[in-house]
Amino acid sequence: MGGLISLYIALRYQSVFGCAGVFSPAFWFAEADMSDCIQATPITAPINVYMDIGTNETSDHTLRGFPNLYLNGAKRFHHQLQEKDKKISCKLLIEEDAVHSESSWARRFPAMIEQLYCR
């Protein structure tokens, strides 16, 4: 749930966090609540959001469609953030065939550093 909570904290504490690394967010876990949070939160400072997702993410390999829950949720929230306010910069990186794992996140970590800190 690290990606989910990272985005929430960046929105909730904008005066402290100007950026968020949102790796493999499990938005399906609290989709309506997170959507409502984004909609209701006034954006008072610039926020730079790096978001990524793999196309084979799942937390239950017995459910065939579970990777689509991860992927489609990330796409929806990326779009919602882009539409919310011009002070939000949100990039979504989609890695083909990547799974919900530390090795996948390690591969994408340099892209997060580049977006959040090398502008």
N, C-alpha and C positions, 0 to 999 in steps of 0.2 A: 504493500500500500504506500510505498515511499513516493511514487510519482503523484499519486492523488493528494497526499498530505502536503507535498512540496508546493503544489499549485495553490492549495487552500491557504497555506501560511503566507505565501507571497502576496495573495490578494488581501488577506486579513491584516497583515502587518507591512503595508506598503512603505511606511517610513523607515523600516528596518531592512527589508529585503527588496532590492531593485531588480532581482532576477531569480529565476527558478529553473533548475534542471529537472525536467519531468520525464523520467525514464520509464518506459513500459507501463503507462498508467492504467490501472484497473478501474476505469470510470464506471464500468458496469456494476460495481459494488454499491455505488451511491450516486447513480447518474442524475436522478431528479434533484437530489439535494445539492449536488455540485453545480448543476445548471442554474438552479435558483440562486445559489450563492454568487455566481458570476453575474447574473442578471441584476441582482439587488445591490451589488457592491459598487459604490462610486470609485472611479479610478482617479486618484489624487496625485499620482506621481508616475513617471514612466516605469514600465515593467517589461523586462526582456525575458521571454519564456522560450526555452529550448525544450521541445517535446520529441520523443521518438517512440517507435513501435516496430516490432517485427511481425511479419505476416504469419508466423506459426506460433504466436504467443498463446499459452493456455495454462490454466492451473488445474485442469482436469482432462487428462488425455483420453478419457472414455467418452467425452462429449465432442462429437465431430465438428460442430459449428462454433465451438468456443473461441478459436482464434479470430473469427469474424467479430465477436463481441469486443475484443480488445481493439482490433483494427478500426472498426466502424466508430467505436466510442472516441478514439483518438482523433479521427477525422472530424467528427461532429464538434468536439470541444475545441479543436484547432480553429474551425470555422467560427464558432461562437466567440472565441477570444479575439479573432481578427475583426469581427463585426462590432464588438463591444465598444471599443474606444481606440482612437488613433495613438494614444499613449502606450498601448500594448503592442509590443513586437513579438510575434509568435511564429517560430519556424517548426515545421513538422518534418522529421526525417523518417522514412519508412524503409526498413531493411528487409529485403526479400529473404524468405525462409528462416529468418532469425527467430529464436525462441526466447522465453522468459528466463534468462540466466545471466549470471555474473559475467560469463565470457562474452555474451552479446553486448552487454552494457559496456564492458571494457573496450570493445572494438569501436563503439560509438562515442566514448568519452572524449576523445580529441575534438570531435565535431561540436560537442557541448562547450568545451573550453574555448574553442575558436569563436563561436557565436556570442557567448556571454562575456568574454574577457579580452578578445583580440580585435575589437572594432576600431 
